[in-house]
Amino acid sequence: MKHLSDVIQLETGNSENVCLAFSGGVDSSLLAKIFNLKSMNFVLVSVSFSESREIDYVKKAAETIGNKLYLSHISLEELEKGLTQIIKFINYDRIALLENAVGYYFIFKLASDNGFKVVYSAQGIDELYCGYDVFKRQYQKSDLNSLIDELTKTAVKDKQIIDNVSELFNVTYCCPFLDDEFVKFSKKAPLHQKIISQDDNLRKHYIREEAIMLGLPPEIAYREKNSLQYSSGLHKAIRQLARKNGYTNKEGKNLGYESGVRAYIAKLKN
């Protein structure tokens, strides 16, 4: 296979207003390394919610990358205001998409507040290279290539929703790993370079090998998957807001919802 740096095509001419949504994981760290290889001028942006334990790790990973990090801690009060706005602004079919939109709402706000006009993201790698646990669960039960196709199409649709959120702050949202050429390239990759068994906790083996090749340390390259809503503390913070407003799981079920969070979200929406 080619190297990722040969496949990813970037506009490098006017990059003084560019930032990269950064979690410190292998995907965003690898994209940052590719940016540096292509002489992109960019900074890293990250947000944290509640009592996230990832802040120190994100700072350390940013030091490894060598680019300036803009980090914003979002209070529960700020989160509730942003959550309320997003709930009424987008159409979503699952809580994970809503949480992702809320996370990027605050990333775009941080970028805009600091004068950045373009926000890059590493979205797409997990769909194309079997990053999610569902690939483990379905390893012997279904056609994984069909599952890759299905989840990639969902990611492309989700990006259109996140694009709408970015317009609230007059920034452009870019996902080079969801570009058509990269998707075609990734679908040709043999499955064993993505996942090797139903017990494969790492997965994304080609991505991790590329990360090592570009100089990322093993503690980043071989770190297990942790989604934005969990690594940033967003999911936990929304649960805290629900409980703070009286929506425990028991109360949520009494009201006819699956959980307290769903009851709380329905209250905000109405």
Helices and strands as residue ranges (DSSP letters): H 4-7, E 18-21, H 26-37, E 42-49, H 55-65, E 69-74, H 76-89, H 95-113, E 118-120, H 125-128, H 133-137, H 144-167, E 172-174, G 176-178, H 180-187, G 191-193, H 205-213, H 218-221, H 228-231, H 234-244, H 249-254, H 260-269
